[in-house]
Amino acid sequence: MADILELEAESFESEVLKADLPVVVDFGADWCHPCKQLDPVIAELANEWDGKVKFVKMDADRNTETTMQYQVFGLPTLILFKNGEPLERLQGYQPKHRIIHKFEPHLD
């Protein structure tokens, strides 16, 4: 089972921007119902893509500077980073097939 790291702003550069694998950052918040609905989908994908993609969660309320830097204006927002660059994003609850369709073409 793949672990999903709870990320803080201090480790964003090392865990996301300098990561060897593509990274999906899940911006959410404790009070966000659609974020909670998305959690099991993200857990499934983290297991299915284990070794191909790294998944991390970032609390938008506790990390406002990073959230604003990447123009996250709605929750949840998923951003796929590869080689330190944001390549794709999805906002709001998304079904698994839509996440796969958007992100899989960027996976090695």
MARBAKE-634086 format. One record per atom (N, C-alpha, C, O, CB): residue in three letters; atom name; x, y, z. Coordinates in Angstrom, 1 decimal. Each point is the difference from the previous one (the first is absolute). Glycine has a CB too. Example, Ala and Ser with C-alpha at 12.3 -4.5 7.8 and 13.67 -1.06 7.14 Angstrom:
<babas>
  residuo  atomo      px      py      pz
      ALA      N    13.2    -5.7     7.8
      ALA     CA    -0.9     1.2     0.0
      ALA      C     0.9     1.2     0.0
      ALA      O     1.0     0.0     0.7
      ALA     CB    -2.9    -1.2     0.5
      SER      N     1.5     2.3    -1.9
      SER     CA     0.9     1.1     0.0
      SER      C    -0.8     1.1     0.8
      SER      O     0.5     1.1     0.1
      SER     CB     0.7    -1.7    -2.3
</babas>
This chain:
<babas>
  residuo  atomo      px      py      pz
      MET      N     0.8    -1.2     0.0
      MET     CA    -0.8     1.2     0.0
      MET      C     0.9     1.2     0.0
      MET      O     0.9     0.2     0.8
      MET     CB    -2.8    -1.4     0.4
      ALA      N     1.6     2.1    -2.1
      ALA     CA     0.8     1.3    -0.1
      ALA      C    -0.4     1.0     1.0
      ALA      O    -1.1     0.1     0.4
      ALA     CB     1.3    -0.5    -2.8
      ASP      N     0.9     1.0     3.0
      ASP     CA    -0.3     1.0     1.0
      ASP      C    -0.2     1.4    -0.7
      ASP      O     0.6     0.3    -1.0
      ASP     CB     0.8    -1.6     2.7
      ILE      N    -2.3     2.0    -1.1
      ILE     CA    -0.3     1.4    -0.5
      ILE      C     0.5     1.0     1.1
      ILE      O    -0.6     0.0     1.0
      ILE     CB    -1.4    -0.8    -2.5
      LEU      N     3.1     1.5     1.2
      LEU     CA     0.6     0.9     0.9
      LEU      C    -0.8     1.2     0.2
      LEU      O    -0.5     0.6    -1.0
      LEU     CB     2.7    -1.4     0.3
      GLU      N    -2.4     1.3     2.0
      GLU     CA    -0.6     1.3     0.3
      GLU      C     1.1     1.0    -0.1
      GLU      O     0.9    -0.1     0.9
      GLU     CB    -2.7    -1.0     0.6
      LEU      N     1.7     2.0    -2.4
      LEU     CA     1.1     0.9    -0.3
      LEU      C    -0.2     1.4     0.6
      LEU      O    -1.1     0.5     0.1
      LEU     CB     1.5    -1.8    -2.2
      GLU      N     0.7     1.9     2.5
      GLU     CA     0.0     1.3     0.5
      GLU      C     0.9     0.9    -1.0
      GLU      O     0.8    -0.6    -0.7
      GLU     CB    -1.1    -0.2     3.2
      ALA      N     0.1     2.1    -2.5
      ALA     CA     0.7     0.8    -0.9
      ALA      C     1.5    -0.1     0.0
      ALA      O     0.7     0.1    -1.0
      ALA     CB    -2.6     1.5     1.3
      GLU      N     2.4    -1.8     0.9
      GLU     CA     1.5    -0.1     0.1
      GLU      C     0.6    -1.2    -0.8
      GLU      O     1.1     0.1    -0.4
      GLU     CB    -1.3     0.9     2.7
      SER      N    -0.6    -2.0    -2.5
      SER     CA     0.6    -1.2    -0.7
      SER      C    -0.5    -0.1    -1.4
      SER      O     0.2    -1.0    -0.7
      SER     CB    -0.1    -0.2     2.9
      PHE      N    -0.9     2.2    -2.7
      PHE     CA    -0.5     0.0    -1.3
      PHE      C     1.1    -0.1    -1.1
      PHE      O    -0.2    -0.8    -0.9
      PHE     CB    -1.8     2.2     1.7
      GLU      N     3.0    -0.6    -0.7
      GLU     CA     1.1    -0.1    -1.0
      GLU      C     0.6    -1.4    -0.1
      GLU      O     0.2    -0.5    -1.1
      GLU     CB     0.2     3.0     1.5
      SER      N     0.0    -3.0     0.8
      SER     CA     0.7    -1.3     0.0
      SER      C    -0.9    -1.2    -0.4
      SER      O     0.4    -0.9    -0.7
      SER     CB     1.1     1.8     2.4
      GLU      N    -2.8    -0.8    -1.2
      GLU     CA    -0.9    -1.2    -0.3
      GLU      C    -0.7     0.1    -1.3
      GLU      O    -0.4    -1.0    -0.6
      GLU     CB     0.1     0.9     3.0
      VAL      N     0.1     1.3    -3.0
      VAL     CA    -0.7     0.2    -1.2
      VAL      C     0.9     0.4    -1.2
      VAL      O     0.1    -0.7    -1.0
      VAL     CB    -2.2     1.3     2.4
      LEU      N     2.7     0.6    -1.2
      LEU     CA     0.7     0.6    -1.1
      LEU      C     1.3    -0.8    -0.4
      LEU      O     0.4     0.0    -1.1
      LEU     CB    -1.3     2.2     1.8
      LYS      N     1.5    -2.8     0.3
      LYS     CA     1.2    -0.8    -0.3
      LYS      C    -0.2    -1.5     0.0
      LYS      O     1.0    -0.7     0.1
      LYS     CB     0.3     2.6     1.0
      ALA      N    -2.5    -2.3    -1.1
      ALA     CA    -0.3    -1.5     0.0
      ALA      C     0.4    -0.6    -1.3
      ALA      O     0.0     0.5    -1.1
      ALA     CB    -1.9    -0.1     2.6
      ASP      N     2.4    -1.7    -1.4
      ASP     CA     0.4    -0.8    -1.1
      ASP      C    -1.2    -0.4    -0.8
      ASP      O     0.0    -0.2    -1.3
      ASP     CB     2.0    -0.6     2.5
      LEU      N    -3.2     0.5    -0.6
      LEU     CA    -1.2    -0.4    -0.6
      LEU      C    -0.9     1.2    -0.3
      LEU      O     0.1     1.0     0.7
      LEU     CB     0.1    -3.3     0.4
      PRO      N    -1.2     2.1    -2.0
      PRO     CA    -1.1     1.0     0.0
      PRO      C    -0.7     0.0     1.3
      PRO      O    -0.1    -1.0     0.7
      PRO     CB    -0.2     0.7    -3.2
      VAL      N    -0.2     1.5     2.9
      VAL     CA    -0.7     0.1     1.3
      VAL      C    -1.4     0.6    -0.2
      VAL      O    -0.1     1.1    -0.7
      VAL     CB     2.4    -0.8     1.9
      VAL      N    -3.3    -0.9    -0.6
      VAL     CA    -1.3     0.6     0.0
      VAL      C    -0.2     0.6     1.4
      VAL      O     0.1    -0.7     1.0
      VAL     CB    -1.0    -1.0    -2.6
      VAL      N     0.7     3.0     1.6
      VAL     CA    -0.3     0.8     1.3
      VAL      C    -1.5     0.2     0.1
      VAL      O    -0.6     0.5    -0.9
      VAL     CB     2.9     0.6     0.8
      ASP      N    -2.8    -1.6     1.2
      ASP     CA    -1.4     0.0     0.3
      ASP      C    -0.2     1.2     1.0
      ASP      O     0.2    -0.2     1.2
      ASP     CB    -0.6    -2.3    -1.7
      PHE      N    -0.1     3.7     0.0
      PHE     CA    -0.2     1.1     0.8
      PHE      C    -1.5    -0.1     0.6
      PHE      O    -0.9    -0.2    -0.8
      PHE     CB     2.5     1.7    -0.5
      GLY      N    -1.7    -1.6     2.6
      GLY     CA    -1.3    -0.1     0.6
      GLY      C    -0.1     0.7     1.3
      GLY      O     0.9     0.8     0.4
      GLY     CB    -1.1    -3.0    -1.6
      ALA      N    -0.8     1.9     2.0
      ALA     CA    -0.2     0.5     1.3
      ALA      C    -0.9    -0.9     0.8
      ALA      O    -0.8    -0.8    -0.5
      ALA     CB     1.1     3.2    -0.3
      ASP      N    -0.1    -2.4     2.2
      ASP     CA    -0.8    -0.9     0.8
      ASP      C    -1.5     0.3    -0.1
      ASP      O    -0.8    -1.0     0.1
      ASP     CB     2.7     0.9     1.5
      TRP      N    -2.3     1.3    -1.8
      TRP     CA    -1.5     0.3    -0.1
      TRP      C    -0.6    -0.3    -1.4
      TRP      O    -1.2     0.2    -0.1
      TRP     CB     1.6     1.6     1.9
      CYS      N     0.4    -2.2    -2.7
      CYS     CA    -0.4    -0.1    -1.4
      CYS      C    -0.6    -1.4    -0.3
      CYS      O     0.7    -1.0     0.0
      CYS     CB     1.1     2.7    -0.7
      HIS      N    -3.1    -1.7     0.5
      HIS     CA    -0.7    -1.3    -0.2
      HIS      C     0.4    -0.7    -1.3
      HIS      O     0.3    -1.2     0.0
      HIS     CB    -2.2     2.1     1.3
      PRO      N     2.0    -0.1    -2.5
      PRO     CA     0.5    -0.7    -1.2
      PRO      C     1.4    -0.5     0.1
      PRO      O     0.4    -1.0    -0.6
      PRO     CB    -1.9     2.5    -0.6
      CYS      N     2.3    -0.9     2.1
      CYS     CA     1.4    -0.5     0.2
      CYS      C    -0.1    -1.4     0.7
      CYS      O     0.8    -0.9    -0.4
      CYS     CB     0.1     3.3     0.6
      LYS      N    -1.8    -2.5     0.8
      LYS     CA    -0.1    -1.3     0.6
      LYS      C    -0.6    -1.1    -0.9
      LYS      O     0.4    -1.1     0.1
      LYS     CB    -0.8     2.3     2.0
      GLN      N    -0.4    -0.8    -3.0
      GLN     CA    -0.6    -0.9    -1.0
      GLN      C     1.1    -0.5    -1.0
      GLN      O     0.0    -1.1    -0.4
      GLN     CB    -2.2     2.2     0.6
      LEU      N     3.2    -0.2    -0.4
      LEU     CA     1.1    -0.3    -1.0
      LEU      C     1.0    -0.9     0.7
      LEU      O     0.8    -0.7    -0.7
      LEU     CB    -1.2     2.9    -0.4
      ASP      N     0.5    -2.2     2.4
      ASP     CA     1.1    -0.8     0.7
      ASP      C     0.1    -1.5    -0.4
      ASP      O     1.1    -0.4    -0.3
      ASP     CB    -1.4     2.0     2.2
      PRO      N    -0.8    -2.3    -2.0
      PRO     CA     0.1    -1.4    -0.4
      PRO      C     0.4    -0.2    -1.4
      PRO      O     0.7    -1.0    -0.3
      PRO     CB    -2.4     0.5     1.9
      VAL      N     1.4     1.4    -2.5
      VAL     CA     0.4     0.0    -1.4
      VAL      C     1.5     0.2     0.0
      VAL      O     0.7    -0.7    -0.8
      VAL     CB    -2.9     1.6     0.0
      ILE      N     2.7     0.1     1.5
      ILE     CA     1.5     0.2     0.0
      ILE      C     0.7    -1.2     0.6
      ILE      O     1.1    -0.3    -0.5
      ILE     CB    -1.5     2.8     0.8
      ALA      N    -0.1    -3.1     0.8
      ALA     CA     0.6    -1.2     0.6
      ALA      C     0.1    -1.1    -1.0
      ALA      O     1.0    -0.7    -0.1
      ALA     CB    -1.9     1.4     2.3
      GLU      N    -0.2    -0.9    -3.0
      GLU     CA     0.0    -1.1    -1.0
      GLU      C     1.1     0.3    -1.1
      GLU      O     0.8    -0.9    -0.3
      GLU     CB    -3.2     0.5     0.7
      LEU      N     2.5     1.6    -0.9
      LEU     CA     0.9     0.4    -1.0
      LEU      C     1.5    -0.1     0.6
      LEU      O     0.9    -0.4    -0.8
      LEU     CB    -2.6     1.9    -0.3
      ALA      N     1.9    -1.1     2.3
      ALA     CA     1.3    -0.1     0.6
      ALA      C     0.5    -1.4     0.0
      ALA      O     1.1    -0.3    -0.2
      ALA     CB    -1.6     2.3     1.6
      ASN      N    -0.5    -3.0    -1.1
      ASN     CA     0.4    -1.4     0.0
      ASN      C     0.2    -0.5    -1.4
      ASN      O     1.0    -0.7    -0.3
      ASN     CB    -2.3     0.4     2.3
      GLU      N     0.5     0.7    -3.0
      GLU     CA     0.1    -0.5    -1.3
      GLU      C     1.3     0.6    -0.7
      GLU      O     0.6    -0.7    -0.8
      GLU     CB    -3.1     0.5     0.7
      TRP      N     2.8     1.4     0.4
      TRP     CA     1.1     0.7    -0.6
      TRP      C     1.3     0.0     0.8
      TRP      O     0.9     0.7    -0.2
      TRP     CB    -2.5     0.7    -1.0
      ASP      N     1.6    -2.3     2.3
      ASP     CA     1.1    -0.1     0.9
      ASP      C     1.3    -0.2    -0.8
      ASP      O     0.1    -1.0    -0.8
      ASP     CB    -1.6     0.1     2.6
      GLY      N     2.5     1.7    -1.6
      GLY     CA     1.3    -0.2    -0.7
      GLY      C     0.1     0.9    -1.2
      GLY      O     1.0     0.2    -0.6
      GLY     CB    -0.9    -2.5     1.5
      LYS      N    -1.3     2.8    -1.4
      LYS     CA     0.0     0.8    -1.2
      LYS      C    -0.4     1.4     0.3
      LYS      O     0.5     1.0    -0.7
      LYS     CB    -1.2    -2.9    -0.6
      VAL      N     0.0     2.2     2.4
      VAL     CA    -0.4     1.3     0.4
      VAL      C     0.0     0.1     1.5
      VAL      O    -0.3    -1.0     0.7
      VAL     CB    -1.2     1.2    -2.8
      LYS      N     1.9     0.9     2.6
      LYS     CA    -0.1     0.3     1.4
      LYS      C    -1.2     0.9     0.3
      LYS      O    -0.2     0.9    -0.7
      LYS     CB     2.8    -1.1     0.9
      PHE      N    -3.3    -0.1     0.8
      PHE     CA    -1.2     0.7     0.4
      PHE      C     0.2     0.7     1.4
      PHE      O     0.5    -0.6     0.9
      PHE     CB    -2.0    -1.0    -2.2
      VAL      N     1.2     2.9     1.3
      VAL     CA     0.1     0.7     1.3
      VAL      C    -1.2     0.9     0.2
      VAL      O    -0.7     0.4    -1.0
      VAL     CB     3.2    -0.4     0.8
      LYS      N    -2.8     0.2     1.5
      LYS     CA    -1.2     0.9     0.3
      LYS      C     0.6     1.3     0.6
      LYS      O     1.0     0.0     0.7
      LYS     CB    -2.6    -2.0    -0.3
      MET      N     0.9     3.1    -0.7
      MET     CA     0.4     1.3     0.6
      MET      C    -1.3     0.7     0.5
      MET      O    -0.9     0.2    -0.8
      MET     CB     3.0    -0.1    -0.7
      ASP      N    -2.1     0.2     2.7
      ASP     CA    -1.1     0.7     0.6
      ASP      C     0.1     1.5    -0.4
      ASP      O     0.9     0.7     0.3
      ASP     CB    -1.0    -2.3     1.7
      ALA      N    -0.9     2.0    -2.8
      ALA     CA     0.0     1.4    -0.6
      ALA      C    -0.1     1.1     1.1
      ALA      O     0.6     1.1    -0.2
      ALA     CB    -1.6    -2.0    -1.9
      ASP      N     0.4     0.6     3.2
      ASP     CA    -0.2     1.0     1.1
      ASP      C     1.3     0.2     0.7
      ASP      O     0.3     1.1     0.5
      ASP     CB    -2.7    -1.8    -0.2
      ARG      N     3.2    -0.4    -0.1
      ARG     CA     1.3     0.1     0.7
      ARG      C     1.1     0.5    -0.8
      ARG      O     1.1     0.4     0.5
      ARG     CB    -1.9    -2.2     1.0
      ASN      N     0.7     1.7    -2.9
      ASN     CA     1.1     0.3    -0.9
      ASN      C    -0.5     1.0    -1.0
      ASN      O     0.1    -0.3    -1.2
      ASN     CB     0.9    -2.0     1.5
      THR      N    -1.5     3.4     0.1
      THR     CA    -0.6     1.0    -0.9
      THR      C     1.0     0.6    -1.0
      THR      O    -0.4     0.2    -1.2
      THR     CB    -1.2     0.4     3.0
      GLU      N     2.8    -0.4    -1.5
      GLU     CA     1.0     0.5    -0.9
      GLU      C     0.2    -0.9    -1.2
      GLU      O    -0.1     0.4    -1.2
      GLU     CB     1.2     0.8     3.1
      THR      N    -0.9    -2.5    -1.7
      THR     CA     0.1    -1.0    -1.0
      THR      C    -1.3    -0.1    -0.8
      THR      O     0.1    -0.1    -1.3
      THR     CB     1.6    -1.1     2.6
      THR      N    -2.8     1.2    -0.6
      THR     CA    -1.3    -0.1    -0.7
      THR      C    -0.2     1.2    -1.0
      THR      O    -0.4    -0.2    -1.1
      THR     CB    -0.5    -1.0     3.2
      MET      N     1.3     2.4    -1.6
      MET     CA    -0.2     1.1    -0.9
      MET      C     1.0     0.0    -1.1
      MET      O    -0.3     0.4    -1.2
      MET     CB    -0.6     0.9     3.1
      GLN      N     2.1    -1.7    -1.6
      GLN     CA     1.1    -0.1    -1.0
      GLN      C    -0.4    -0.8    -1.3
      GLN      O     0.3     0.4    -1.1
      GLN     CB     1.4    -0.1     3.0
      TYR      N    -2.5    -1.4    -1.6
      TYR     CA    -0.4    -0.8    -1.1
      TYR      C    -1.4     0.2    -0.4
      TYR      O    -0.7    -0.8    -0.7
      TYR     CB     2.3    -0.9     1.5
      GLN      N    -2.2     2.9    -0.4
      GLN     CA    -1.3     0.5    -0.4
      GLN      C    -1.1    -1.1     0.2
      GLN      O    -0.8    -0.2    -0.8
      GLN     CB     1.9     1.6    -0.9
      VAL      N    -1.1    -1.9     3.0
      VAL     CA    -1.0    -0.9     0.4
      VAL      C    -1.1     0.8     0.6
      VAL      O     0.1     0.6     1.1
      VAL     CB     1.5    -2.5    -0.7
      PHE      N    -2.7     2.0    -1.1
      PHE     CA    -1.1     0.9     0.4
      PHE      C    -1.3    -0.8     0.4
      PHE      O    -0.9     0.5     0.5
      PHE     CB     1.8     1.2    -2.0
      GLY      N    -0.9    -3.0     1.2
      GLY     CA    -1.1    -0.9     0.4
      GLY      C     0.6    -1.3     0.6
      GLY      O     1.1    -0.4    -0.4
      GLY     CB    -2.6     1.5    -1.4
      LEU      N     0.7    -1.7     2.6
      LEU     CA     0.4    -1.3     0.6
      LEU      C    -1.0    -1.1    -0.3
      LEU      O    -1.2     0.3     0.0
      LEU     CB     2.5     0.9     1.8
      PRO      N    -0.8    -2.4    -2.0
      PRO     CA     1.4    -0.4    -0.1
      PRO      C     0.6     0.4    -1.4
      PRO      O    -0.8     0.2    -0.9
      PRO     CB     0.4    -2.1     2.5
      THR      N     1.7     2.1    -1.6
      THR     CA     0.7     0.2    -1.3
      THR      C     1.1    -1.0     0.0
      THR      O     0.8    -0.1     0.9
      THR     CB    -1.4     2.5    -1.0
      LEU      N     0.7    -3.1    -1.0
      LEU     CA     1.1    -1.0    -0.2
      LEU      C     1.0     0.7    -1.1
      LEU      O    -0.5     0.4    -1.0
      LEU     CB    -1.0    -2.5     1.6
      ILE      N     2.7     2.1    -0.3
      ILE     CA     1.0     0.5    -1.0
      ILE      C     1.1    -1.1    -0.1
      ILE      O     0.6    -0.4     0.9
      ILE     CB    -1.0     2.9    -0.3
      LEU      N     0.6    -2.8    -1.9
      LEU     CA     1.1    -1.0    -0.3
      LEU      C     1.3     0.8    -0.3
      LEU      O     0.0     0.8    -1.0
      LEU     CB    -1.7    -2.5     0.1
      PHE      N     2.7     1.4     1.6
      PHE     CA     1.3     0.6    -0.2
      PHE      C     1.0    -1.0    -0.6
      PHE      O     0.0    -1.2     0.4
      PHE     CB    -0.4     2.8     1.5
      LYS      N     1.1    -1.2    -2.9
      LYS     CA     1.1    -0.9    -0.5
      LYS      C     1.2     0.8    -0.3
      LYS      O    -0.1     1.1    -0.6
      LYS     CB    -1.6    -2.6    -0.4
      ASN      N     2.8     1.1     1.5
      ASN     CA     1.3     0.7    -0.1
      ASN      C    -0.1     1.4     0.5
      ASN      O     0.5     1.0    -0.5
      ASN     CB     0.1    -2.3    -1.5
      GLY      N    -1.4     1.5     3.1
      GLY     CA    -0.1     1.3     0.7
      GLY      C    -1.0     0.9    -0.6
      GLY      O    -0.2     1.1     0.4
      GLY     CB     2.5    -1.4     0.2
      GLU      N    -3.0    -0.1    -1.7
      GLU     CA    -0.9     0.9    -0.7
      GLU      C    -1.5    -0.6     0.1
      GLU      O    -0.2    -1.2    -0.1
      GLU     CB     2.0     1.9    -1.5
      PRO      N    -2.7     0.2     1.9
      PRO     CA    -1.4    -0.4     0.0
      PRO      C    -0.5    -0.2    -1.4
      PRO      O     0.0     0.9    -0.9
      PRO     CB    -0.4     0.4     3.0
      LEU      N    -0.1    -2.5    -2.5
      LEU     CA    -0.4    -0.3    -1.3
      LEU      C    -1.5    -0.1    -0.2
      LEU      O    -0.5     0.5    -1.1
      LEU     CB     2.6    -1.8     0.9
      GLU      N    -2.8     0.8     1.1
      GLU     CA    -1.4    -0.2    -0.1
      GLU      C    -0.7     0.4     1.4
      GLU      O     0.7    -0.2     1.0
      GLU     CB    -0.4    -1.6    -2.9
      ARG      N    -1.6     2.2     1.8
      ARG     CA    -0.7     0.2     1.2
      ARG      C    -1.5    -0.4    -0.2
      ARG      O    -0.5     0.2    -1.1
      ARG     CB     2.1     1.7     1.8
      LEU      N    -2.2    -2.3     0.4
      LEU     CA    -1.4    -0.3     0.0
      LEU      C    -0.5     0.7     1.3
      LEU      O     0.6    -0.1     1.1
      LEU     CB    -0.4    -2.1    -2.4
      GLN      N    -1.4     2.8     1.2
      GLN     CA    -0.6     0.7     1.2
      GLN      C    -1.3    -0.6     0.2
      GLN      O    -0.8    -0.4    -0.9
      GLN     CB     2.0     2.5     0.4
      GLY      N    -1.5    -2.2     1.8
      GLY     CA    -1.3    -0.6     0.4
      GLY      C     0.1    -1.5     0.1
      GLY      O     1.0    -0.6    -0.5
      GLY     CB    -2.2     2.5    -0.5
      TYR      N     0.1    -2.6     1.5
      TYR     CA     0.0    -1.4     0.0
      TYR      C     0.0    -0.5    -1.4
      TYR      O    -0.7     0.4    -0.9
      TYR     CB    -0.5    -0.5     3.1
      GLN      N     2.1    -0.9    -2.5
      GLN     CA     0.1    -0.6    -1.3
      GLN      C    -0.1    -1.5     0.1
      GLN      O     0.6    -0.6     0.9
      GLN     CB     0.8     2.5    -1.7
      PRO      N    -2.1    -2.6    -0.1
      PRO     CA     0.0    -1.4     0.1
      PRO      C     1.3    -0.6    -0.5
      PRO      O     0.8     0.7    -0.7
      PRO     CB    -3.3    -0.7     0.3
      LYS      N     2.8    -1.2     0.8
      LYS     CA     1.3    -0.6    -0.2
      LYS      C     0.4     0.0    -1.5
      LYS      O     1.1     0.3    -0.3
      LYS     CB    -1.5    -1.7     2.3
      HIS      N    -0.6     1.1    -2.9
      HIS     CA     0.3    -0.1    -1.4
      HIS      C     0.5     1.3    -0.6
      HIS      O     0.8     0.1    -0.9
      HIS     CB    -2.5    -1.9     0.7
      ARG      N     1.1     2.9     0.8
      ARG     CA     0.4     1.3    -0.5
      ARG      C     1.4     0.4     0.4
      ARG      O     0.8     0.6    -0.7
      ARG     CB    -3.2     0.1     0.8
      ILE      N     2.8    -1.1     1.1
      ILE     CA     1.4     0.3     0.5
      ILE      C     0.9    -0.8    -0.8
      ILE      O     1.1     0.5    -0.4
      ILE     CB    -1.9    -0.1     2.7
      ILE      N     0.5    -1.7    -2.5
      ILE     CA     0.9    -0.9    -0.9
      ILE      C     0.2     0.6    -1.4
      ILE      O     1.1     0.1    -0.5
      ILE     CB    -1.9    -2.1     1.8
      HIS      N    -0.3     2.4    -1.9
      HIS     CA     0.0     0.6    -1.3
      HIS      C     0.9     1.2    -0.1
      HIS      O     0.7     0.2    -1.0
      HIS     CB    -3.0    -1.1     0.6
      LYS      N     2.3     1.8     1.4
      LYS     CA     0.7     1.2     0.0
      LYS      C     1.5    -0.2     0.4
      LYS      O     0.8     0.7    -0.6
      LYS     CB    -2.9     0.5     1.2
      PHE      N     2.4    -2.1     0.3
      PHE     CA     1.3    -0.1     0.5
      PHE      C     0.9    -1.1    -0.6
      PHE      O     1.2     0.2    -0.1
      PHE     CB    -2.1     0.7     2.2
      GLU      N     0.2    -2.0    -2.4
      GLU     CA     0.8    -1.2    -0.5
      GLU      C     0.9     0.3    -1.2
      GLU      O     1.1    -0.6    -0.1
      GLU     CB    -3.0    -0.8     0.9
      PRO      N     1.5     2.3    -1.8
      PRO     CA     0.9     0.2    -1.1
      PRO      C     1.4     0.6     0.4
      PRO      O     1.0    -0.1    -0.8
      PRO     CB    -3.0     0.5    -0.6
      HIS      N     2.1     0.1     2.6
      HIS     CA     1.2     0.6     0.5
      HIS      C     0.9    -0.9     0.8
      HIS      O     1.1     0.3     0.4
      HIS     CB    -2.2     1.9    -0.4
      LEU      N     0.6    -3.4     0.2
      LEU     CA     0.8    -1.0     0.8
      LEU      C     0.9    -0.8    -0.9
      LEU      O    -0.4    -0.4    -1.1
      LEU     CB    -1.5     0.3     2.8
      ASP      N     3.0    -0.2    -1.2
      ASP     CA     1.0    -0.8    -0.7
      ASP      C    -0.3    -1.5     0.0
      ASP      O     0.7    -0.8    -0.6
      ASP     CB     1.0     2.5     1.1
</babas>
